[in-house]
Structure formats: structure tokens, C-alpha cells
């Protein structure tokens, strides 16, 4: 809608207003006491940004990297805080929302951006209004509302490695006098592999991808006060991610280096990206399917009281595989007590043969908002229920002393986890008329209860099966406070302090107690300003964040897997600066540090 448009530039009038919902209500970004960057869909199109990971190039203190387990998995870092695990049991400290619905898993979050209205990147803890797991920050994506007029668009793109993108958008326009209008989108994104894989053609060699995204949206205006939005989406991704060996001890290099003389593939080791990659023919490609639907209903009773409901259900099915080697078809002698000849077999440093997993979630958020003279408020209730099941097999070849023999360990972990989270939140802003509405004071609270359970089993070739079941409950009271002063219509300064909380969890396969919640408190000061008749915009913020029990992923050699542990404490300090300048004659310059 017009009230939610992102920034556009007009050389005649200067930079226009940027309306964001960083505090769950529409307001000018230049008067919002939060470090937030907003990018419009038009701007994304101008810069040819079609995937989430490209946002790192234009948003300060945001890093998005591709997951090692799948090219459609994304690792988000804001102000240095993030997580790199692709496992479904892990929660990320940067929350991704699409039209108000939480997308809690990194798998599938590297999606393309075919029909985006705007993206807001909120830096720093956002635990009061944006709920679960926002100790690093939040990324809010809003899709285009179906238009009143019938029409559509078709875009094509072609690039190196035979990369091809096709995006289709079709709007129905107003459907008679029903108050309804709809939209359908479809996107196809394919790319050949970036390395040669003997025995495979380029279309499915190492690093290839094949993505399909589709969605349907329906918007309804019923009277002057009631609006409803339905959105259903489906995505299917397929790729073949690989890792490579960048370093090895002399003993390991000696063992695998004999592969070629035994009739196997050569052992490839390099710190530079390999151009040849031998893929294990026994290893299936990675597949991910995601689908979901959401219904948003809003009713404006009066300026004093508005009610919004966001109800959503989402499901994810994945089957990931990966190999830690630039040469999968390696041969080596394997220690076998039953065969003193120590037979020659296919060996690999580490391989996950396939990881079938599924995740589904239900969420309901009820928001109430309004304003009374000097006071503006927003509050509500939030429910999030999630169920996860995953099977994690792996094959590891350990090199024995002397470098002549290897020992193959086959291990499998299976688990189911359940999360039931409940929260109540509220925030109030106060602008006393005594200061001509220049001073704003705001404060908020959020109380959260997380109930988590886990059932797991582990089997290994050198040990029997073990089982475990455990449950935990965590509580947290989060808070936020901010003060801002509008010195002139073009200059505002602010100070903000806030806390945030990320729930604890389990490491399936470790048979260890749960790790604790992660908590953060941040202190932030900033300036937002427009200059030279709004031809130049400069926004800056400095921050200091104190973390306790910060959750990090580290390699557990005893169990040959990554697991999450609580570090003691950590502090992060830094700044971000953004500038936009209209240079005339249609030229605009954007810069950030």
C-alpha cells in the first residue's frame, strides 16, 4: 500500500519518506529510534538483486553466506552475531520474517526475491516486538499486495555457468464487486555446476542448483475497516554442495595420496577453489521442499484500537547430503579384523550419506495497537509450536598411525524435538506536548515461556544403540527503552537500550544436558538526518552489546560431529553509517560503512 512504500528518489523534491514497520506500526524511518535499513522492491530490481545473499552488498553490518550443506540454506549475521549450523534442531539468532511469519530455519532461507515490496533489516536485539531468537537482529520481508488492475510481468536473466532465471507475476485485478483481488507468482532458477565432475554433465556437476518457487496471494477489502490477506507458497530446491580439503597432516596426506596408485581417483587438496571435483556416485543430491500458508486479518475499530491477527502453518522436508573431500572416489586399505589382508575399499574423510528431516510449525500472533493523544501503544500475544524429526548418518575414515591403514566409522543419529513457546508483549511511546512533540520516550516488555522436549537415539559401528529423552522449560522477561529528540524536521538523535533472548536446546547424539538460553543487552546511540533540501541523507549508529551464555557451534571430536555449547561471555562493539545523495540528472549515490 502507499503507506508502506520504501524509499524512492525524485530529483525535483529530494528523497521521499521511507515508511517502515520496525516498531509494528507504519512510521517514517527518519523518526524511528532503531538502526534499520529499508530496501524497496524497485531498488532491488534496479540493482539486479535476485537472491537473499546479495543483500550483504548494500546493507551495513549484514553478512549472508551460503550454507555448506545446501545452496538454498543461508547463514545470517548481523553485527557479527549469527549461526552457521544447517541442522533443523538449531535456532538462529537472526530471525527472518515474511509478511509477519517467522521462517526459523536456515534451510530454504536463501530464496529468490521475485515479487518483494520492501525488505527491512533491523540491527541489534529485537526481543520485545519481534519475538523469538532475535539476539542478533531481524530481517522482515514484505511481498507485493495484489494490484487493483489486471496485469503482470515476465523477467528473464542469463549469466555465467549457464545460469537462467525466469520470474512471472500475474495480477487478476479487482474481481467484480467482491472486494477481492489476487496474484500468482512463479520463478525458475537453474545453474550448471562450477566444477567439472567426472561421470556427470555440467547441468548436475558439483555446485549446480535447480530451484522452483511459486506463490498465490489473495487480498480482500471488506468495508472501510476490515482487510484480509491470504498467502500460500511452495518451493522445491535441488543441488549438489561439496566441501574440499584445504589442509592435511603428513600422515593423512600419505594415506589418501596412495589412492591413484590403487586405481582410485587422485587425492585433491588445495586452499584455492578446485575446478575438478570427483563426486561419490553413491551419494544422492540434496533436495528441499517448503510450503506454507498464512492468513492475516486486520480490523480498525477506531484510531484508539486496531486489531491484527497473523495465523500461519509451514512445513519443510529436506534430504541433505555432503562430502568433505575434493575427491570422493578414493581408494585405501581399511583395517578389518575379520580379513587380515586389509581389503582395498572406497574411503572418504567424512560423508553424510543422506539426512532426511522434516519440520512443521504453527504460529498465531494477535496484535492490538492505537494512539491516545500523547501516547501510542502496541501489544499482543504470540504462540509458536514446532515439531522436528531428523536422521543424521555419517561415514568417517580415520587414518591410523603410520599412514598405511584407515578405520571406517559409520554412525547414525536420529531425534525428534518439540517446542511450545508462548509470549505476551507490549510497548508504549510517549510524546509530551510540552516539548512540541519533539521528545519521544518509549519502553516495552516481553515475557516468554519455552517448553522443549527431545527424544534421540544413536548407533555406531563400534558401539550399540543408546537412547535418551529429556524436557526443559525456560522463562525470560525482555525489555527495551528508547529516547529520541527531533531537533529540527530534518535532524533526530536517539538512544536505545534493549535486551533479547534465544531459547536453549539440545545436541542430538551427545546424550548431554541441554545448553542454556543466550541473552544479550545492547546500548545504541544514533543520528538520522536529511540535508540540502533532502538531497543528502546521512544515518549513523554506534552500539555496544553484552552477551551471556552465547551459543556457538564447535566440532566434537569424541562424537565426530558439530554441537552447540554456551560460551561464557562476549561483547560486540561497532558502528554503521549510511548515506544517500541525489546528484542530479537522474543519478543517485548510495554508500555505507
C-alpha positions in Angstrom: 0.0 0.0 0.0 1.0 3.6 -0.4 1.6 4.0 3.4 4.1 1.1 3.3 6.2 2.1 0.3 10.0 2.2 0.7 12.3 4.9 -0.5 12.1 6.3 -4.0 14.0 9.3 -5.3 12.7 12.4 -7.0 15.3 14.8 -8.2 12.7 17.7 -8.1 11.6 17.2 -4.5 14.5 15.3 -2.9 14.5 12.0 -1.1 11.0 10.9 -0.2 9.8 9.4 3.0 10.7 5.8 3.9 7.8 4.2 5.8 8.8 1.2 7.9 7.2 -1.1 10.5 10.2 -1.7 12.6 8.0 -1.0 15.7 5.0 -2.8 14.4 3.4 0.3 13.1 4.0 2.4 10.0 6.3 5.4 10.6 9.0 7.4 8.9 12.3 5.7 9.1 13.9 9.1 9.9 11.9 9.4 13.1 12.2 5.7 14.2 14.8 5.2 17.1 16.1 1.9 15.7 19.0 1.2 13.4 17.1 -0.1 10.4 17.8 -0.2 6.6 14.9 -0.4 4.2 15.2 -1.5 0.5 12.3 -1.2 -1.9 11.4 -3.8 -4.4 12.1 -1.3 -7.2 15.6 -0.7 -5.8 16.3 -4.5 -5.7 15.3 -4.7 -9.3 17.5 -1.7 -10.3 20.5 -3.4 -8.6 19.6 -6.8 -10.1 19.4 -8.4 -6.7 17.5 -11.7 -7.1 18.7 -13.7 -4.0 18.8 -13.0 -0.3 22.6 -13.4 0.0 23.2 -10.4 -2.3 21.8 -8.1 0.4 25.2 -8.2 2.1 26.4 -5.9 -0.6 24.1 -3.0 0.2 23.3 -3.3 4.0 26.0 -2.4 6.5 26.8 -4.9 9.2 24.8 -7.6 7.5 26.6 -10.8 6.2 24.7 -13.6 4.5 26.7 -16.7 3.5 25.6 -19.9 1.7 25.2 -22.9 3.9 27.8 -25.7 3.5 25.0 -28.3 3.4 22.9 -26.7 0.7 23.0 -23.7 -1.6 19.4 -22.9 -0.5 20.5 -22.7 3.1 21.6 -19.3 4.4 23.6 -18.2 7.4 22.6 -14.7 8.5 25.0 -12.5 10.6 24.0 -9.0 11.9 26.7 -7.0 13.7 28.8 -10.2 13.8 26.2 -12.3 15.5 24.8 -15.4 13.7 24.9 -19.1 13.3 26.3 -21.5 10.7 24.5 -24.8 11.5 22.1 -26.2 8.9 20.7 -28.8 11.3 17.0 -28.5 12.0 17.4 -28.7 15.8 19.5 -25.4 15.8 17.9 -22.0 16.1 19.5 -18.9 14.5 19.9 -15.6 16.4 18.8 -13.6 13.4 15.1 -14.0 12.7 13.7 -13.9 9.2 10.0 -12.9 8.7 8.0 -13.0 5.5 4.8 -11.0 5.8 4.9 -11.2 9.5 5.5 -15.0 9.6 8.7 -16.4 11.2 11.0 -18.5 9.0 13.1 -20.1 11.8 15.4 -22.5 9.8 18.3 -21.5 7.6 17.4 -24.2 5.0 15.3 -22.6 2.3 16.0 -19.0 3.5 18.4 -18.3 0.6 15.3 -18.0 -1.6 15.0 -15.8 -4.6 13.2 -12.4 -4.4 10.7 -12.3 -7.3 7.9 -10.1 -6.0 9.1 -8.1 -3.0 7.6 -4.8 -1.9 10.3 -4.0 0.6 12.9 -5.5 3.0 13.7 -4.1 6.4 16.9 -5.1 8.2 16.7 -4.4 11.9 20.1 -4.4 13.5 20.7 -5.4 17.1 18.5 -7.3 19.6 14.8 -7.0 18.8 13.4 -9.2 21.6 10.4 -7.0 22.6 8.4 -6.8 19.4 9.9 -9.4 17.1 9.8 -12.3 19.5 11.8 -15.5 19.1 15.5 -15.6 18.7 16.5 -12.1 17.7 19.6 -11.6 19.8 21.4 -10.6 16.5 18.5 -8.8 14.8 15.7 -9.4 12.4 15.0 -9.3 8.6 11.4 -8.5 7.7 10.4 -9.2 4.1 7.1 -7.9 2.7 5.7 -9.1 -0.6 3.7 -7.0 -3.0 -0.1 -6.7 -2.4 -2.2 -7.8 -5.4 -3.0 -4.7 -7.6 -6.4 -3.3 -8.4 -5.7 -3.6 -12.2 -5.2 -6.7 -14.3 -1.7 -7.2 -15.5 1.6 -8.9 -15.0 5.3 -9.0 -15.7 7.8 -11.5 -17.1 11.5 -11.2 -16.4 14.4 -13.3 -17.7 18.0 -13.4 -16.7 21.0 -15.3 -18.0 24.6 -15.5 -16.6 27.8 -17.5 -16.5 27.7 -21.2 -15.7 24.6 -21.3 -17.9 22.6 -19.6 -15.1 19.0 -18.9 -16.1 16.2 -17.1 -14.1 12.6 -16.7 -15.2 10.2 -14.8 -13.0 6.4 -14.5 -13.7 3.9 -12.3 -11.9 0.2 -12.2 -12.8 -2.4 -10.0 -11.1 -6.1 -10.6 -11.5 -7.1 -7.1 -10.7 -10.4 -6.4 -8.8 -12.7 -9.4 -9.0 -16.0 -7.9 -9.7 -17.6 -6.1 -6.7 -16.4 -8.8 -4.2 -13.6 -6.6 -2.8 -11.1 -9.4 -3.7 -8.0 -9.3 -5.9 -5.4 -11.9 -6.4 -1.9 -12.6 -7.6 0.2 -15.6 -8.8 4.0 -15.8 -9.0 6.3 -18.4 -10.4 10.0 -18.4 -10.6 12.5 -20.9 -12.1 16.2 -20.6 -11.3 18.8 -23.0 -12.6 22.6 -23.0 -12.9 25.3 -25.5 -14.0 27.9 -26.7 -11.6 31.0 -24.5 -11.1 33.4 -27.5 -11.2 33.9 -30.4 -13.6 32.7 -33.7 -12.1 33.9 -36.8 -14.0 31.0 -39.0 -14.9 28.5 -36.1 -14.8 27.5 -33.4 -17.3 27.6 -29.8 -16.5 23.9 -29.5 -15.6 24.4 -31.6 -12.4 28.1 -31.3 -11.6 29.4 -30.0 -8.3 27.7 -26.8 -7.3 24.7 -27.0 -9.6 21.3 -25.8 -8.5 17.7 -26.2 -9.7 15.1 -24.0 -7.8 11.4 -23.6 -8.3 9.2 -21.1 -6.3 5.5 -20.5 -6.6 3.0 -18.5 -4.6 -0.6 -17.3 -4.7 -1.9 -14.3 -2.8 -5.5 -13.0 -2.2 -6.3 -9.6 -0.8 -9.8 -8.6 0.4 -11.2 -5.2 1.4 -14.5 -5.7 3.3 -16.0 -2.4 4.2 -13.9 0.5 5.3 -12.3 -1.2 8.3 -11.7 -4.9 7.6 -8.9 -6.3 5.4 -7.8 -9.8 4.9 -4.7 -11.3 3.2 -4.1 -14.9 2.3 -0.7 -16.2 1.0 0.3 -19.7 0.0 3.7 -20.6 -1.2 5.6 -23.7 -2.4 9.3 -24.1 -3.1 11.4 -27.0 -4.3 15.2 -26.9 -4.4 17.8 -29.4 -5.6 21.6 -29.1 -5.6 24.9 -30.8 -5.0 27.0 -29.0 -2.5 30.6 -30.1 -1.8 33.4 -29.3 0.6 37.1 -29.7 -0.2 40.1 -30.5 1.9 42.3 -27.4 2.4 44.9 -28.9 4.7 46.0 -32.3 6.0 48.7 -33.7 8.3 51.5 -35.6 6.6 50.1 -39.0 7.8 46.6 -38.2 6.3 48.2 -36.9 3.0 50.2 -40.1 2.8 47.2 -42.4 3.2 44.9 -40.7 0.8 47.7 -39.9 -1.6 48.1 -43.6 -2.5 44.6 -43.7 -3.9 45.7 -43.1 -7.6 48.2 -46.0 -7.3 45.5 -48.3 -6.1 43.3 -47.5 -9.0 41.2 -44.7 -7.4 40.8 -41.0 -8.0 43.6 -38.7 -7.1 43.6 -37.0 -3.7 42.9 -33.3 -4.3 44.0 -30.8 -1.7 44.0 -27.1 -2.2 43.4 -23.8 -0.5 42.1 -22.4 -3.8 38.7 -23.4 -5.2 39.1 -26.7 -7.1 38.0 -26.8 -10.8 37.6 -30.6 -10.7 35.6 -32.4 -8.1 35.0 -36.2 -8.0 31.5 -36.8 -6.7 30.6 -40.0 -4.9 28.2 -41.8 -7.2 26.6 -43.5 -4.2 25.6 -40.1 -2.7 22.2 -38.6 -3.6 21.7 -35.0 -4.4 20.2 -32.7 -1.8 16.5 -32.0 -2.0 14.5 -29.4 -0.1 10.7 -28.8 -0.2 9.0 -26.0 1.6 5.4 -25.0 1.7 3.2 -22.8 3.8 0.1 -20.7 4.1 -0.8 -17.6 6.2 -3.9 -15.6 6.8 -3.7 -12.0 8.1 -6.8 -10.2 9.2 -6.9 -6.6 10.4 -9.8 -4.5 11.7 -9.6 -0.8 12.6 -12.2 -0.2 15.3 -11.0 3.4 15.8 -7.8 5.4 15.9 -7.6 4.2 19.6 -7.9 0.5 18.9 -6.8 -1.6 15.9 -6.6 -5.4 15.9 -4.5 -7.7 13.7 -4.2 -11.5 13.6 -1.5 -13.4 11.7 -2.1 -17.2 11.6 0.3 -19.4 9.8 1.3 -23.0 9.2 4.5 -24.1 7.5 6.2 -27.3 6.6 9.7 -28.2 5.5 11.1 -31.5 4.1 14.7 -31.9 3.4 17.2 -34.7 2.4 20.7 -33.3 2.5 24.0 -34.9 1.7 27.5 -33.6 1.7 31.1 -34.9 1.4 34.2 -33.4 2.9 36.6 -34.1 0.1 37.7 -32.8 -3.3 38.0 -36.4 -4.4 35.2 -38.8 -3.4 36.2 -41.8 -5.4 39.3 -42.5 -3.3 40.6 -46.0 -2.6 42.6 -47.1 0.5 43.4 -50.0 2.7 40.9 -50.4 5.5 41.7 -52.2 8.8 39.4 -55.2 9.1 40.0 -57.7 11.9 37.9 -60.3 10.0 40.2 -60.0 7.0 43.9 -59.8 7.7 44.6 -58.8 4.1 43.1 -55.4 4.9 41.0 -55.0 1.8 41.1 -52.0 -0.5 37.8 -50.1 -0.3 36.3 -46.7 -1.2 37.3 -44.3 1.6 36.4 -40.7 2.3 37.4 -38.3 5.1 33.8 -37.5 6.0 30.5 -38.0 4.3 26.9 -37.6 5.2 25.2 -40.1 3.0 21.7 -38.5 3.3 19.9 -36.6 6.0 16.2 -36.9 5.7 14.4 -34.4 8.0 11.1 -32.7 8.4 9.9 -29.6 10.3 6.5 -28.1 10.7 5.3 -25.1 12.7 2.1 -23.3 13.7 2.1 -19.7 14.8 -0.5 -17.2 15.9 0.2 -13.6 16.6 -2.5 -11.2 17.9 -1.6 -7.5 17.9 -3.5 -4.6 19.3 -2.4 -1.0 18.6 -3.6 2.5 18.7 -3.0 6.0 20.0 -4.4 8.4 22.6 -3.3 12.0 22.2 0.3 11.8 23.5 0.5 8.0 23.8 1.0 5.4 21.1 0.9 1.7 22.0 1.2 -1.8 20.5 0.9 -5.1 22.3 -0.2 -8.7 21.8 0.1 -12.4 22.3 2.2 -14.9 20.4 2.1 -18.7 20.1 4.7 -20.8 18.3 4.6 -24.6 18.1 7.2 -26.6 16.2 8.0 -30.3 15.6 11.2 -31.5 14.1 12.4 -35.0 13.2 15.8 -35.7 11.5 18.0 -38.7 10.8 21.8 -37.9 10.6 24.0 -40.7 9.2 27.7 -40.2 8.6 30.8 -42.2 7.4 34.2 -41.1 8.7 37.5 -42.7 7.7 40.2 -42.2 10.4 43.8 -42.7 9.4 45.7 -44.9 11.8 49.3 -44.4 12.9 51.8 -44.9 10.2 49.5 -43.7 7.4 49.0 -47.1 5.8 45.6 -48.1 7.1 42.3 -46.4 7.7 39.4 -47.2 10.0 35.8 -46.5 8.8 33.3 -45.5 11.4 29.7 -45.5 10.5 27.4 -43.5 12.8 23.8 -42.5 12.8 21.8 -40.2 15.0 18.0 -39.8 14.9 15.9 -37.4 17.0 12.6 -35.7 17.5 12.2 -32.3 19.2 9.2 -30.3 20.1 8.9 -26.6 21.0 5.9 -24.9 22.5 6.5 -21.2 23.0 4.1 -18.6 24.4 4.7 -14.9 24.8 3.0 -11.6 25.8 4.4 -8.3 24.7 3.8 -4.6 24.8 5.4 -1.3 24.0 4.3 2.3 24.8 5.6 5.5 23.3 5.0 9.0 24.9 5.4 12.3 23.1 4.6 15.1 25.6 3.1 18.2 24.0 5.2 20.3 26.4 8.2 19.6 24.1 6.2 20.3 20.9 6.1 16.6 20.1 9.9 16.6 19.6 10.8 14.3 22.5 9.7 10.7 22.5 10.1 8.2 25.3 9.3 4.6 24.8 9.5 1.4 26.7 8.5 -2.2 26.2 8.3 -5.6 27.9 8.0 -9.2 26.6 7.5 -12.3 28.7 8.3 -15.7 27.1 8.0 -19.3 28.1 9.6 -22.0 26.1 8.9 -25.7 26.6 11.2 -28.1 24.7 11.5 -31.8 24.6 13.8 -34.2 22.8 13.9 -37.9 22.1 17.0 -39.3 20.4 18.9 -42.5 19.5 22.5 -43.1 18.4 24.1 -46.1 16.8 27.8 -46.5 15.7 29.8 -49.3 14.1 31.9 -49.6 17.2 29.1 -49.4 19.8 25.5 -50.4 20.4 22.5 -48.1 20.2 21.7 -45.6 23.0 18.6 -43.7 23.7 17.7 -40.5 25.6 14.6 -38.4 26.4 14.6 -35.1 28.2 12.5 -32.0 28.7 13.2 -28.4 29.7 11.4 -25.2 30.4 12.9 -21.7 30.1 11.4 -18.3 31.0 12.5 -14.8 30.1 11.4 -11.2 30.7 12.8 -9.0 28.0 12.7 -5.2 27.9 13.5 -2.2 25.7 13.8 1.6 26.3 14.5 4.4 24.0 14.6 8.2 24.0 14.7 10.4 20.9 14.7 14.1 20.2 13.7 15.8 16.9 15.9 18.8 16.9 14.7 20.0 13.5 12.3 18.4 11.0 15.5 17.1 9.3 17.6 16.0 12.3 16.9 13.4 15.0 19.1 11.8 17.6 18.3 8.8 19.8 19.5 6.4 22.4 18.2 2.9 22.8 18.8 0.1 25.3 17.2 -3.4 24.8 17.6 -7.0 25.8 16.9 -10.2 23.9 16.7 -13.9 24.5 17.4 -17.0 22.4 16.0 -20.3 23.8 18.1 -23.2 24.9 18.1 -26.5 23.2 19.7 -29.9 22.7 22.5 -31.6 20.8 21.1 -34.8 19.4 23.7 -37.6 19.6 25.7 -36.1 22.5 23.5 -37.5 25.2 24.4 -34.4 27.2 22.2 -32.0 29.1 20.6 -29.1 27.2 22.5 -26.0 26.5 21.3 -22.8 28.1 19.5 -19.8 26.6 21.5 -17.0 25.1 20.9 -13.5 26.3 22.0 -10.1 25.1 21.8 -6.5 26.2 22.6 -3.7 23.8 23.2 0.0 24.1 22.9 2.1 21.0 23.0 5.7 20.0 22.3 7.2 16.6 21.6 10.1 14.4 19.2 10.4 11.4 19.4 13.4 9.2 18.5 15.0 5.9 20.5 17.9 4.4 20.4 20.3 1.5 16.6 20.3 0.9 16.6 16.5 1.3 19.2 15.9 -1.4 21.5 14.2 1.1 20.6 11.7 3.8 23.1 10.5 6.5 22.2 8.0 9.2 24.6 6.6 11.7 24.6 4.5 14.8 27.1 3.2 17.3 26.5 0.1 19.5 27.8 -1.9 22.4 26.2 -5.4 23.0 26.9 -7.6 26.0 26.2 -11.3 25.6 26.0 -14.0 28.2 25.9 -17.8 27.6 26.3 -17.0 23.9 25.6 -20.2 21.8 28.4 -21.2 19.4 28.9 -24.3 17.3 32.1 -26.3 17.7 33.4 -29.6 16.5 33.1 -32.5 19.0 35.9 -35.0 18.1 34.6 -37.6 20.5 31.3 -37.8 18.6 32.7 -36.7 15.2 30.0 -34.0 14.8 29.3 -30.3 15.4 27.4 -29.4 18.5 26.3 -26.2 20.3 27.8 -25.0 23.5 27.5 -22.0 25.7 30.5 -19.7 25.7 30.9 -17.7 28.9 30.5 -14.1 27.8 31.2 -11.9 24.7 31.0 -8.2 23.9 30.4 -6.8 20.4 31.0 -3.1 19.6 30.9 -1.2 16.4 29.0 1.3 14.2 27.3 1.6 10.9 26.9 4.7 8.6 24.6 5.0 5.6 24.4 7.9 3.1 22.2 8.6 0.1 22.8 11.5 -2.2 20.8 12.8 -5.2 23.4 14.1 -7.7 21.0 15.4 -10.3 20.3 14.4 -13.8 18.9 11.1 -12.6 22.0 10.0 -10.7 21.8 8.7 -7.1 24.7 7.6 -4.9 24.3 5.1 -2.0 27.2 4.3 0.3 27.6 2.6 3.7 30.4 1.7 6.1 
